[in-house]
Amino acid sequence: MESKTYFGCAIIENEDLEESEIKHPLHLEYYRTESSSLSKYGLTKREKKVYGVEVIKKDYLNKSIPYVEKYEVAHITKNLKEANKLIEMLKDNKVTPTHVDDIISDLKQIIFWNYLLFLMYNV
């Protein structure tokens, strides 16, 4: 079963778009995705939930019909709080669909290296 939950929106205003030469605001929407599957543990079946993120950019160049760009990264974490924090961070920083994958890859590397350092100094 897959579902998604609306998490909020952000608008990139004209002054933030000067370098890109875009003359109109961009509308960004953020969703938490959720997928689940049944896993068999011994004689019982349990539902496992995994969370991801979807970012949608709507460019109203035409004023009435938006150009829509979206990007989804599924199966990021099994932790709901981590997923919510990630989406809030993406929203607060107005991350576009083009950059979502890079940001998540960078965060995974930071988490990995922090974990490695923790193991090195706490063993």
Steps between C-alpha positions, in 0.01 A plus 500: 500500500634844411377840611622855528431776749512871416766667714482860387615737231758768436515777246822615342449872443631708212794647696629148574485416129704791362801282413286256304329781307155364588256789535215329685469312833532121520264295716647196680300226673641241741357156573601213726455170322427178681516146375450183692539132450428192701798321645492160658656474845477142618135403488362856495485761227586862573456811292821697439472869409765689309491875438623718217452847358346652189556859387285664234588828329229695319620768262217736401672647197174476304296640798223241459665166421806425712806311385534225761825332599513238773749269658454224754755320713337195656619276781720753679428401859284278719485774763200735473666779703810493277281520190308796641822685594642441153190638328493806728867566417433469126198732528678760717786515248268504198668199339378438145442159337826541308706503822315256729711198409829688550391631841390155621824340373704762683303445822550124479877551466505734800303250709731217393819692588356618833408142585848381403661768718270403786610137469867596483495710817246305706623142468 
